[in-house]
Amino acid sequence: MHSLHDAPDLARDAPVLDPAEARAGAVLALLTLDEKVAMLHQAAPAVERLGLAPFRTGTEALHGVSWLGTATVFPQPVGLAASWDEDLLTRVGDAVATEVRAKHAGDPSVSLNVWAPVVNPLRHPLWGRGEECFSEDPHLTTELATAYSRGLRGAHPTVWKTVPTLKHFLGYSNEVDRSVTSSHLPPQALREYELPAYQGAVASGAVGAVMPSYNLVNGRPNHVARELLDELRSWAPGSIAVVSDAAAPTNLVESERYFPTHTASHAAALRAGVDSFTDNDADPRLTIERVTAALAAGLVTESDVDRAVLRLLVLRARTGELSPPDLDPYRSIAPDAIDLPEHRALAREAVARGVVVLSNEGVLPLRATPTRVAVVGPHADRVVHDWYSGTPPYTTSIAAALVARYPDAEVLVADGADRVALRSRSTGAYVAVSVDASVLTASSPTASPSTHLDVTDWGEGVLTLRSVVSGRMLTGASWILAADAERIGGWVAQETFRSHRHPDGSWSLQHVGSRRWVRVQHGSGLLVANADDAEAAERFTVRTVRAGAPEVARVAAEADVVLVAVGNDPHVLGRETEDRPHLDLPAGMQEIWRVAHESGRPAVLVVVSSYPYALGPVADEAAAVVWTSHGGQELGSGLVDVLSGDLEPTGRLAQTWWRETRDAGEILDYDVVSAGTTYWYSDADPLYAFGHGLSWSAVAYDAITLSTPGLTATTGTTTGELAAAVSPTSGPGGVPGTSLVATVRLRNTGARPVDELVALYALAPDLPVTAPRRRLVARTRVHLAPGEAASVALEIDVSRLAVWDVGVSADGPGTSTPGAFHLQPGDYEIGTGPSSVDLPVRAPLRVMGAPRPARPLGGVALHAHGFDAYDGVLTSDRTPEEGSAIEVAAGSRSGWARYDGLVLDGVRRATLSVASTAGPGTGGAPGGSGDGSRPGTRGPGSPDGPTVGAVELLVRRAGDRAGTWEPVGRAEVRASGRYAWQDAALDVPDTITGAVDLLARLEGAARLASIRF
């Protein structure tokens, strides 16, 4: 009888293989087809005859172990990123992996496959999940993600402490309609901005899995994007498993309507490279049924199943599961390795390293011996959690940390909440909380303490109500309201309400989670959330027992300095499933600020949040502005370590803070190049720029010099290929691949030591292919004592000066993306200073070379999605499984794509590959017939169908932006169907000579895949 212990023999007999891959291959050979199909579900059953245990993908470990009870809670990733410290993130990752192992030791069903880190670039600050990510810059993102992944992976050469999973691939940074929106990523935005966030981490070998995102990219769901997944895997030194996001396989049919049947969708996902189906919770039956039906229909083969199962077995083998237990170096980690002293210390350090001082008029650091310190606002004396938090073993609020740090000072606290009592209009009695807090009844004749509720306004009318006697929040988790919630939490938050103010001044309350309105039951007097609308809801007369604003004013006036602690709760108005409504600080918190500021005492704005804010006049009024993410259990201690001056502030913004919401651009516009968004391309003046952050000292940047004044222009299909080909125009022999080094001279001109982030930015001129206005190209840290000067050398990654140029190559790598990376000739600058927009010293860098030559197109196919410019069209799927095309954007009647610098000399015919968004198969789910056949294989449709669109070609002299467009020809497009591609031939006039720009104008339902000359 075979067993898992056959695997070590095969591993020794195949030394050229990775040991995990060899062992996985041996186990695969022992499995039956039914056993293999069952392993494709997230909850894979045991194979008892082989001694193979049940297995489940996915333990959430974003900034600590989530959802599994007590665990150390580190700062949110956006806060960890503000440290810009890879060593810190590796140590945090290692601590989290230790606690995952501890949870696994206590419960073997806890997976050692962790679903972290999240590496989506922080493209837009309205995105609800920004707290989960690292940075607006994709390169900084991948560097920090690599560091965190290395900690999660562990240092053992063959056995992984945990197996990290990158989330969420690709083009995902909106929550509104997230499972059906398509992110438009033309070649330049795809290759310069989105893919680099993943590539470095995957290439490092510290990642063992990737999760696709719910959305579509260029018209194709990411869970069937085989070309993208294949390319991602090509970066990795070993096996990469692809695990679906929760319910994403079902979404392919039910919400996205991309496939007509679940059999077809599961087959397509498996062929595309999805290995594990996270669907239908822990029940694998539907996944098994659908894959089995796909096998029977010939849509997939056993080799497709084997390929996926092998990758999942490799993932398991890497943790030591398929090896004898004595080979596991982490087997000594016991269930009690949670909340270790070193983890507490690390959590406090991590909070402090991520604190960013945004402005300071000298009020910080706080005096060594203050008499009275006031801390006001909703975060003054409470620590909140996010959806992906664990349960912290303890929490330390800002107020508690101030008391501990300044034992001889008086710490005054006011959270700014109004304390109210609600009197039911129907009963005439006040709403009281029962002794056990299990119910609320409109039963008290007076506004006694049992009726007192503290109301916190989180903005947009969203409130929380906390019982004074129970200390707990009102919750509608049951339709009968209770006052027993410790905090806002849950996938659907149950502790938030909206107030509706009637003309007579009374309130009605809507429970946000259920969208039901609160009423008082007849007879029992119980408060229940089951009314349909405000008219059917109870009306309450509100008695203000204690107003929040006067209390804030009182404690502020009595203090030497007042800290105004405001921000968000991560479950409210911006989280997974909900984007933020705007960037403004909530009106109620602005009022708390005004009251504190008007006290005349020095007021420090302390923003505790998952996101940036547009602070408006508050930013100018504050004596200082400080930001920290939600820091977990050590929030107060780590923050006060910095505010007190015990530690130097080292945090720097990894995401821009814009002055206004509109400065960030449209949240659904993913083409950062054409939209002119992110710090790379935006010309808006930020409130606080990427890279900004103050210290307690002052640093002067004196000079920057480069090892060579110039480079040669070159191209490469990968950044590594390009970097290897670049050579200096002077210096050490002009050898290709010679590095470019910048030397920065700087001084600490202050009286305190400083740990300065020295960051270099490349500033590009106006170029034929738009390059970022500024882009991070190198960084390091330097410690300077008071008065100390230093020279710091930084090697510049010259590939970050390059752009993706569709005009330098007809074909590209991986995803059939036309073009290559191109370091364009021109006069660049390398600058450095306190932030990406404050660069007091700069060095010129000339890139020498000829401009991109015009492309001869005789016998060449021009990919339609490889345009240089466009308007009114979007990239879409050529077939459900591969290739790209363009079509008129929804809401537009026509649009165009432009292709620059083409030579059509001698070309007499252009053959257009066209289809239509109207016709057979376009009224419902694209991708094949209802019998589950392979998508994209239906017939060509009727060539005699009605005309539903057209494609017109026009030319002008290359680069003549004021020139007249001359027509080449026009092809009518009939209602043939979305994937029924047909050829339409146009004669090219012999008058077209020399280099030209080509314009393809699409009308109506026309789709265009390519033009062959």
RATA-V302394 format. One record per residue. OMEGA is omega in whole degrees, -180 to 180 (999 if undefined). NEAR is the number of other ideal C-beta (glycine too) atoms within 12 Angstrom. D_LAST is the distance of its C-alpha to the last C-alpha in Angstrom with 1 decimal. Layout:
# RATA-V302394
OMEGA;NEAR;D_LAST + OMEGA;NEAR;D_LAST
This chain:
# RATA-V302394
-179;10;63.3 + 174;20;60.3 + -180;19;60.3 + -177;35;58.3 + 168;22;60.3 + -173;24;58.4 + -179;38;55.5 + 179;24;57.2 + -179;19;57.6 + 180;28;53.9 + 180;30;53.1 + -178;16;55.5 + -179;16;54.0 + -174;19;50.5 + -180;11;50.8 + 180;10;47.2 + 168;23;46.4 + -178;25;47.1 + 179;32;50.6 + 180;40;49.6 + 178;33;46.6 + -179;33;48.9 + 178;41;51.6 + 179;43;49.2 + 179;31;47.8 + 179;34;51.4 + 180;40;52.2 + -178;38;49.0 + -178;23;50.2 + -173;27;53.4 + 172;31;52.0 + 179;19;51.7 + 180;23;48.6 + 179;19;50.6 + 180;27;51.6 + 179;38;48.1 + 180;35;46.8 + -179;32;49.7 + -179;43;48.7 + 176;51;45.4 + 179;40;47.3 + -180;40;48.5 + -178;28;52.1 + -178;39;52.0 + 176;28;55.3 + 168;19;57.6 + -169;28;57.6 + -178;13;61.3 + 178;15;61.5 + -176;26;59.5 + -179;21;61.2 + -174;34;57.9 + 170;22;58.7 + -178;25;56.9 + 178;39;54.1 + 174;32;52.4 + 163;44;49.5 + 162;39;49.9 + -179;41;52.7 + -175;36;52.0 + -173;51;52.7 + 176;49;51.0 + -175;53;54.0 + 180;51;56.6 + -176;47;57.2 + 165;36;56.7 + -177;28;58.5 + 179;30;60.8 + -175;23;63.9 + 177;26;65.2 + 176;43;62.9 + 179;46;62.4 + 178;48;60.2 + 178;52;58.3 + 176;51;56.5 + -179;48;53.3 + 180;48;50.2 + 175;47;49.5 + 175;55;52.9 + -178;55;52.6 + -180;48;49.4 + 175;50;51.4 + -174;46;53.2 + -169;40;50.1 + -178;34;52.1 + 179;32;50.5 + 178;23;53.9 + -178;33;55.3 + 176;46;52.6 + 179;34;53.0 + 176;30;56.7 + 178;49;56.2 + 179;46;53.8 + 178;39;56.4 + 178;43;59.1 + 179;52;57.1 + 176;45;56.4 + -178;39;60.1 + 172;50;60.9 + 177;49;58.3 + 179;42;60.0 + 177;36;63.3 + 179;38;62.2 + 178;38;60.9 + 178;24;64.2 + -179;22;66.1 + -176;19;63.7 + 177;19;61.4 + 175;21;59.2 + -173;32;57.9 + 172;41;54.5 + 168;47;53.8 + -177;46;50.2 + 180;52;50.1 + 179;43;47.6 + 1;49;47.2 + 173;52;45.9 + -173;48;43.6 + 174;50;40.8 + 178;47;38.9 + 180;48;38.6 + -176;45;40.9 + -173;45;38.2 + -175;43;40.4 + 175;49;44.2 + -177;38;44.6 + -176;40;43.4 + -177;35;46.4 + -179;40;45.9 + -179;47;45.7 + -175;44;49.0 + -170;46;47.5 + -175;47;45.0 + -167;50;45.3 + 172;46;43.3 + -179;47;40.8 + -176;44;39.4 + -179;43;37.3 + 174;39;38.4 + 177;49;42.1 + -175;45;41.6 + 178;41;40.5 + 179;37;43.2 + 177;45;45.9 + 177;50;44.6 + -179;35;44.6 + 179;37;48.2 + 179;50;49.4 + 178;49;47.7 + 176;33;49.5 + 178;40;52.7 + -178;50;52.0 + -176;44;51.0 + -171;35;54.1 + -179;19;54.7 + -174;23;55.6 + -176;13;53.2 + -179;28;52.7 + -178;32;54.3 + 177;46;52.8 + 168;41;55.1 + 179;52;52.7 + -177;49;49.0 + 177;54;47.0 + 175;49;44.2 + 174;48;41.7 + -11;44;41.2 + -171;43;39.0 + 37;45;35.4 + 174;47;33.3 + -175;44;32.8 + 171;46;36.3 + 167;49;38.6 + 177;37;39.7 + -180;32;42.3 + 179;24;41.9 + -168;20;40.2 + -177;35;39.2 + -180;33;38.4 + 179;24;35.9 + 177;31;34.3 + 180;36;30.7 + -179;44;30.3 + -179;40;27.1 + 172;43;26.1 + -173;45;22.8 + -176;46;21.9 + 179;44;24.3 + 179;41;27.2 + -170;43;26.8 + -180;42;26.7 + -171;42;29.1 + -173;45;31.6 + -174;46;31.8 + -179;43;31.1 + 180;41;33.4 + -178;43;36.4 + -167;48;36.2 + -177;40;34.9 + -179;37;38.0 + 179;47;40.4 + -178;36;38.6 + -178;29;38.2 + -176;30;41.9 + -179;25;43.0 + -177;43;45.4 + -180;49;43.6 + -178;50;43.8 + 178;53;42.1 + 176;52;39.7 + 173;45;39.9 + 178;48;36.8 + -176;41;37.4 + -168;42;37.8 + 172;40;34.9 + 170;41;31.2 + -180;42;28.5 + 172;41;25.2 + -177;40;26.4 + 177;46;27.7 + -178;51;31.3 + -180;49;32.1 + 172;51;34.2 + -178;44;31.2 + -174;46;28.7 + -177;33;28.4 + 179;32;25.7 + -179;44;27.8 + 177;44;31.0 + -180;24;29.6 + 178;32;28.6 + 180;39;32.0 + -180;31;33.8 + 179;23;32.0 + -169;31;33.8 + 175;30;37.2 + -180;16;39.5 + -176;32;40.9 + 174;38;40.7 + 174;43;39.7 + 177;47;40.9 + 180;51;39.2 + -178;47;41.8 + 170;47;40.9 + -173;38;42.4 + 178;31;45.2 + 180;24;44.3 + 177;45;40.6 + 177;49;40.1 + -180;32;41.9 + -178;35;39.9 + -180;46;36.7 + -166;37;38.2 + 180;20;40.9 + -180;23;39.6 + 180;37;35.9 + -178;25;35.7 + 177;45;32.6 + -178;43;33.9 + -178;30;36.2 + 176;32;38.8 + 176;33;40.3 + -180;37;39.7 + -177;41;35.9 + 179;48;35.9 + 177;44;38.2 + -179;43;36.1 + 179;48;32.9 + 180;52;34.8 + 178;44;36.3 + -179;35;33.0 + 178;39;31.5 + 173;36;34.4 + -175;48;37.2 + -176;49;40.4 + -176;47;43.2 + 177;49;43.5 + -170;40;45.6 + 177;38;46.4 + 178;24;49.6 + -175;17;51.7 + -177;20;53.7 + -176;17;53.3 + -168;31;50.9 + -177;19;51.5 + 177;26;48.4 + 180;42;46.1 + 180;30;47.7 + -175;24;47.5 + 177;37;43.8 + 178;46;42.7 + 177;29;45.0 + 178;24;43.5 + 176;36;40.0 + -178;28;41.2 + -179;18;42.8 + -179;22;39.7 + 179;17;37.6 + 173;34;35.5 + 179;35;36.6 + 177;20;38.5 + 179;24;41.5 + 175;16;39.4 + 178;31;37.7 + -179;37;41.2 + -178;29;42.3 + -180;30;39.6 + -178;43;40.6 + 178;41;44.3 + -179;35;44.1 + 177;42;42.7 + 177;47;45.5 + 175;44;48.1 + 178;39;46.9 + -179;46;47.4 + -179;44;50.9 + -179;44;51.6 + 179;44;50.8 + -178;47;53.8 + -176;34;56.1 + -175;38;56.5 + -180;42;55.8 + 173;33;58.1 + -175;19;61.9 + -176;19;63.2 + 177;11;64.9 + -178;23;61.5 + -178;26;60.6 + -177;20;61.5 + -176;32;61.5 + -179;21;64.0 + 179;15;66.8 + -174;28;65.3 + -180;17;67.7 + -178;23;67.4 + 180;16;69.3 + -179;30;66.8 + 177;33;66.0 + 178;31;66.9 + 179;22;68.0 + -180;14;69.6 + 176;18;66.8 + 175;35;64.3 + -180;28;66.3 + 180;23;66.3 + 178;38;62.6 + 179;46;62.0 + 178;37;64.1 + -177;32;62.4 + 176;50;58.9 + -177;49;60.0 + -177;42;61.3 + -179;43;58.3 + 177;50;56.1 + -179;51;58.3 + 174;47;56.6 + -174;44;58.8 + 174;39;56.7 + -178;29;59.4 + 178;28;63.0 + 177;20;65.6 + -179;17;68.1 + 178;29;69.4 + -3;35;67.8 + -179;32;68.9 + 178;40;71.8 + -177;22;75.3 + -178;14;77.0 + 178;15;79.8 + 177;32;78.9 + 179;19;81.6 + 175;27;79.5 + 176;42;75.8 + 173;45;74.4 + -173;50;71.3 + 178;49;70.1 + -174;49;67.2 + 179;45;65.9 + -178;43;65.1 + -173;44;68.4 + 177;34;70.1 + 176;35;67.6 + -179;41;64.7 + -176;42;62.0 + 174;37;59.5 + -175;47;55.9 + -177;34;54.5 + 174;40;53.6 + 165;44;57.0 + 175;36;59.7 + -176;26;63.3 + 178;36;64.7 + 179;24;68.1 + 171;21;69.3 + 176;33;68.0 + -179;32;69.1 + 177;37;68.6 + -180;49;68.5 + -180;37;72.1 + 179;27;73.3 + 177;40;71.8 + 178;38;73.4 + -180;25;76.8 + -177;22;76.4 + -177;33;75.4 + -175;30;78.0 + -179;14;81.0 + 180;16;83.3 + 173;26;81.1 + 179;20;81.1 + -177;36;77.7 + -173;35;77.4 + 171;35;74.9 + -175;39;73.7 + 177;38;70.6 + -180;45;70.4 + 171;39;70.6 + 175;34;72.8 + -174;31;75.5 + 168;33;76.1 + -177;37;78.0 + 178;45;76.7 + -180;32;79.2 + 177;36;78.3 + -176;24;79.0 + -179;26;79.7 + -176;28;82.3 + -178;19;83.5 + 178;28;83.3 + 178;34;81.2 + -178;44;78.5 + 178;37;80.0 + 180;38;78.6 + -177;27;80.6 + 180;15;82.4 + 177;15;79.8 + -175;26;76.9 + 180;23;75.7 + 170;31;76.0 + 179;48;76.4 + 175;31;78.9 + -169;36;79.9 + -175;27;83.5 + -180;27;84.9 + -179;16;87.4 + 179;17;86.8 + -179;25;83.9 + -180;19;85.2 + -179;20;83.2 + 180;28;81.9 + -172;37;80.0 + -180;32;78.4 + 176;45;74.6 + -174;37;72.6 + 177;40;69.5 + -178;40;66.4 + -179;36;63.7 + 179;42;60.2 + 178;32;58.5 + 178;22;57.0 + -179;24;60.3 + -175;33;60.1 + 162;40;63.5 + -180;45;65.3 + -178;47;69.0 + 178;35;71.2 + 179;39;74.7 + -175;29;77.2 + -180;25;79.6 + -175;30;77.2 + -177;20;74.8 + -178;29;72.0 + 169;41;69.3 + -178;43;69.3 + 176;41;66.8 + -180;39;65.7 + 167;27;64.6 + -180;23;67.1 + 172;23;67.4 + -177;30;70.9 + 175;47;70.6 + 178;32;72.0 + -173;38;72.5 + -180;29;71.9 + 179;30;68.4 + -176;25;68.4 + 171;32;65.0 + -179;41;61.9 + 179;31;59.9 + 179;27;58.1 + 170;17;54.6 + -177;23;55.8 + -177;36;58.2 + -171;31;61.5 + -179;38;63.4 + -178;43;61.8 + 171;42;63.0 + 177;33;62.2 + 173;35;65.0 + -178;26;65.1 + 178;19;67.6 + -180;19;69.4 + -180;10;70.9 + 178;13;74.3 + 179;17;73.3 + 179;23;73.3 + 159;37;70.5 + -176;38;68.7 + 173;44;66.7 + 175;31;63.5 + -172;38;62.7 + -175;34;59.1 + -179;32;58.3 + -175;29;59.3 + 176;20;58.9 + -177;29;62.3 + -176;33;65.2 + 174;45;68.5 + 178;36;71.6 + -179;39;75.2 + 175;25;76.4 + 176;13;79.5 + -176;11;82.5 + -176;17;81.1 + -180;27;79.8 + 171;29;76.9 + -179;48;73.7 + 178;30;70.8 + 179;38;67.1 + 177;25;66.6 + -174;28;66.7 + -175;16;63.7 + -177;15;63.7 + -180;25;65.7 + 179;13;68.1 + -177;20;69.1 + 174;33;69.4 + 171;39;72.6 + -178;32;73.4 + 167;41;74.8 + -174;27;77.0 + 172;32;76.0 + 177;26;78.8 + -180;24;77.8 + 177;25;80.1 + -180;25;78.7 + -177;23;75.9 + -175;32;73.4 + 178;31;73.0 + 179;23;76.7 + 175;31;76.8 + 180;44;73.9 + -178;30;75.6 + -176;25;78.9 + 178;38;77.7 + -178;39;75.4 + -178;25;78.4 + -171;25;80.5 + 171;36;78.1 + -179;30;77.5 + -179;41;73.7 + 175;46;71.7 + -179;54;68.5 + -172;49;66.5 + -177;48;64.6 + 179;48;61.9 + -175;46;58.5 + 160;44;57.1 + -173;40;58.0 + 177;42;55.0 + -169;37;55.5 + 171;43;55.5 + 177;37;52.8 + -178;42;50.1 + 174;37;49.6 + -176;34;47.6 + -177;24;46.8 + 174;31;47.6 + 179;30;45.9 + 179;38;48.1 + -179;24;48.7 + -179;26;48.7 + -173;38;49.6 + 172;31;53.0 + -178;42;56.2 + -174;37;58.1 + 180;21;60.5 + 179;32;63.5 + 173;42;62.8 + 179;30;62.3 + 175;29;65.8 + 178;47;67.2 + -177;44;65.8 + -179;28;67.4 + 180;33;70.8 + -179;47;70.8 + -178;29;69.6 + 176;20;72.2 + -178;31;74.9 + 177;17;74.7 + 176;31;74.4 + -174;29;71.6 + 179;42;68.8 + 175;45;66.1 + 178;47;63.1 + -179;52;62.2 + 177;47;59.0 + -170;48;58.9 + 176;49;55.5 + -166;45;52.4 + 170;48;50.2 + 176;49;50.1 + 167;42;51.9 + -167;31;51.6 + 179;34;55.3 + -177;26;55.7 + 179;17;59.1 + -178;35;60.5 + -180;30;58.6 + -177;17;60.5 + -172;23;63.8 + 173;36;64.0 + 174;33;66.0 + 174;35;63.5 + -179;41;60.5 + 177;45;59.9 + 168;51;57.3 + 171;51;57.4 + 171;50;55.6 + -166;50;57.7 + -179;57;59.2 + -169;53;61.0 + -177;39;64.5 + -178;43;65.0 + -176;48;63.5 + -176;44;66.7 + -179;38;67.9 + 180;48;64.6 + -178;54;64.2 + 173;42;67.9 + 180;37;67.6 + -177;46;65.3 + -179;40;67.0 + -175;33;70.3 + 176;28;69.1 + 176;24;69.9 + 175;30;66.3 + 176;36;63.9 + -180;43;60.9 + -177;35;57.7 + 177;44;55.3 + -177;43;52.1 + 173;48;49.7 + 179;50;46.6 + -179;51;45.4 + 168;42;45.5 + -178;43;48.2 + 179;36;46.8 + -178;27;49.2 + 180;22;47.9 + -176;27;45.9 + 179;19;43.2 + -178;29;42.5 + -179;41;41.0 + -179;33;38.3 + -174;23;37.4 + -179;32;38.1 + 178;30;35.2 + -176;30;32.6 + 180;40;31.5 + -175;37;28.9 + -178;39;31.5 + -178;39;29.0 + 180;29;28.2 + -178;29;31.6 + -177;22;33.4 + -170;36;35.8 + -178;44;37.8 + 178;46;39.6 + -168;41;36.4 + -172;31;34.9 + 173;32;37.7 + 177;17;39.5 + 179;25;42.4 + -177;16;45.8 + 171;34;46.9 + 175;37;50.5 + -170;39;50.4 + 171;37;47.4 + 180;45;45.8 + -176;42;48.0 + 176;36;51.1 + -177;43;54.5 + 173;38;57.9 + 177;36;60.7 + 178;33;64.4 + 178;30;64.0 + -178;23;61.9 + 176;40;59.4 + 174;25;58.4 + -172;35;55.2 + -175;21;56.1 + 171;22;53.1 + 176;34;49.9 + 179;24;48.7 + -179;38;45.7 + 175;26;45.8 + -179;32;43.1 + -175;22;42.1 + 177;31;38.4 + 175;42;35.6 + 175;31;32.4 + -179;35;29.0 + 179;35;27.2 + 176;35;24.8 + -179;31;25.3 + 173;31;24.0 + 179;27;27.6 + 178;37;30.3 + 178;22;32.4 + 179;23;29.9 + -178;34;29.4 + -180;29;33.2 + -177;22;33.8 + -178;29;31.5 + 175;39;33.1 + 179;29;35.8 + 178;29;38.2 + 173;26;38.2 + -179;20;41.9 + -170;19;44.5 + 168;16;44.8 + -179;12;42.8 + -176;18;39.3 + 176;17;39.0 + 180;20;35.9 + 177;23;37.0 + -175;26;40.0 + 174;26;41.1 + -176;41;41.5 + 174;29;45.0 + 176;40;46.5 + -177;28;50.3 + 175;40;51.8 + -178;24;55.4 + -177;35;57.1 + 169;26;60.7 + -177;28;62.7 + -177;21;64.7 + -175;21;66.5 + -180;17;69.6 + 176;27;68.0 + -178;24;65.7 + 173;36;62.0 + -169;30;59.2 + 171;42;56.3 + 177;45;52.7 + -176;37;50.9 + 178;46;47.2 + 179;43;44.6 + 174;45;41.7 + 178;43;38.7 + -174;32;38.1 + 174;33;34.6 + 171;22;34.0 + -174;13;31.4 + 179;27;28.1 + 173;30;24.4 + -174;38;24.1 + 177;29;27.3 + 177;33;29.8 + 176;40;33.1 + 177;31;35.9 + -178;39;38.1 + 178;42;37.8 + -179;44;40.5 + 178;39;39.9 + 179;35;43.4 + 173;36;46.8 + 175;29;50.3 + 175;26;53.9 + 178;29;56.8 + -179;23;60.4 + 172;31;62.5 + 177;20;66.2 + 180;20;67.7 + -176;18;67.2 + 174;22;65.1 + -180;22;62.1 + 170;25;59.4 + -175;22;56.3 + 179;32;53.6 + 179;22;50.6 + 175;32;47.4 + -176;22;44.4 + 174;39;41.2 + -173;33;38.2 + 179;43;35.6 + 180;39;32.7 + 172;39;34.0 + -175;45;33.0 + 174;45;29.3 + 173;43;26.7 + -173;44;23.7 + -178;40;20.8 + -175;46;17.3 + -176;42;15.9 + 179;37;17.4 + 179;28;15.7 + -179;28;12.6 + 179;21;15.2 + -176;34;18.9 + 164;30;22.1 + -171;27;23.8 + -179;38;22.3 + 177;34;18.6 + -180;39;19.0 + 172;36;16.2 + 180;40;18.0 + 173;35;21.4 + -174;42;24.7 + 171;43;24.9 + -172;44;28.2 + 175;36;27.3 + 179;29;29.4 + -179;32;32.1 + -180;24;35.8 + 170;41;36.8 + 170;30;40.3 + -176;45;42.0 + 177;38;44.8 + -179;45;47.7 + -174;32;50.4 + 180;33;51.9 + -178;33;48.7 + 178;41;45.0 + 179;28;45.9 + -173;26;49.1 + -173;30;48.1 + 179;19;50.9 + -177;29;49.9 + 178;26;46.4 + 179;33;45.1 + 176;23;42.1 + -180;40;39.3 + 174;26;36.8 + -174;37;33.5 + 176;25;32.4 + 180;23;29.0 + 175;17;26.1 + 178;23;23.9 + -180;32;20.6 + 175;21;18.3 + -175;26;15.1 + 171;34;12.0 + -172;21;9.7 + 178;33;6.1 + -180;20;5.4 + -175;15;5.4 + 174;24;5.8 + 177;25;6.4 + 179;43;8.0 + -175;36;11.4 + -178;45;12.8 + 178;45;16.2 + -176;46;15.4 + 174;43;16.2 + 178;38;18.4 + -178;28;20.4 + 172;36;21.0 + 176;23;23.7 + 175;27;24.7 + 178;42;22.2 + 172;40;22.9 + -179;45;21.3 + -176;40;22.3 + 175;43;22.2 + 169;35;19.4 + 179;36;22.3 + -174;42;25.9 + -178;37;25.7 + 175;28;22.5 + -179;32;19.2 + 178;43;18.6 + 172;42;17.2 + 177;46;18.2 + 180;45;20.5 + -179;36;23.0 + 177;26;26.0 + -180;19;29.3 + 178;10;31.3 + 177;21;28.5 + 179;19;27.2 + 178;24;23.9 + -178;35;22.1 + 172;32;19.2 + -177;46;17.1 + -179;36;16.1 + -170;43;13.8 + 170;36;15.3 + 179;32;14.8 + 176;43;11.1 + -178;28;10.5 + 179;37;8.1 + 178;20;10.5 + 180;16;9.7 + -178;32;6.3 + 180;20;7.7 + 173;24;6.0 + 180;39;4.7 + -178;30;6.5 + 172;41;9.0 + -172;36;11.5 + 172;52;14.7 + -177;49;18.4 + 175;44;21.5 + 176;37;24.6 + 178;28;26.7 + -177;35;27.5 + 174;25;28.9 + -178;35;29.7 + -178;26;29.2 + 180;14;32.8 + -178;19;34.2 + 175;29;33.3 + 168;41;29.7 + 172;41;29.2 + -177;35;30.6 + -176;25;33.4 + -179;18;37.0 + 178;17;38.0 + 178;31;36.6 + -179;25;33.7 + -180;30;30.8 + 175;41;28.9 + -175;32;25.3 + 179;23;26.0 + -175;28;27.0 + -173;19;25.4 + -175;26;22.5 + -176;27;25.0 + 177;19;25.5 + -179;22;22.6 + 179;13;25.4 + -178;24;26.4 + 176;18;27.0 + -177;25;24.4 + -179;31;24.7 + -180;37;21.9 + 172;29;18.7 + 179;50;15.6 + 176;34;15.1 + 177;44;12.5 + 178;28;14.3 + 170;38;14.3 + 177;27;17.2 + -175;23;18.2 + 175;29;17.8 + -178;21;21.0 + -173;17;22.6 + 178;14;24.1 + -176;8;26.1 + 180;15;23.4 + 177;13;22.5 + 180;22;19.3 + -178;22;17.8 + 173;22;16.2 + -179;35;12.7 + -176;28;13.4 + 179;25;15.1 + 176;34;15.0 + -179;28;18.4 + -178;41;19.1 + -176;31;22.0 + -175;32;24.6 + -177;37;23.3 + -172;37;24.4 + -176;41;23.4 + 178;42;21.9 + -174;34;21.0 + 180;32;17.2 + 177;32;15.6 + 174;25;12.3 + -175;36;11.9 + 176;22;9.8 + 173;32;9.8 + -180;20;10.1 + -179;32;9.2 + -180;20;12.6 + 177;13;13.3 + -179;16;15.6 + -180;32;13.2 + 179;18;14.0 + -178;20;15.1 + -179;27;14.7 + 166;36;14.1 + -178;37;14.6 + 177;47;12.4 + 173;34;14.6 + -180;53;14.0 + -179;35;17.3 + 178;44;18.6 + 173;30;21.7 + -174;28;24.3 + -176;34;23.6 + 170;47;19.8 + -179;53;18.1 + 180;54;14.5 + -177;42;13.5 + 174;36;9.8 + 180;42;6.5 + -178;26;3.8 + 999;33;0.0
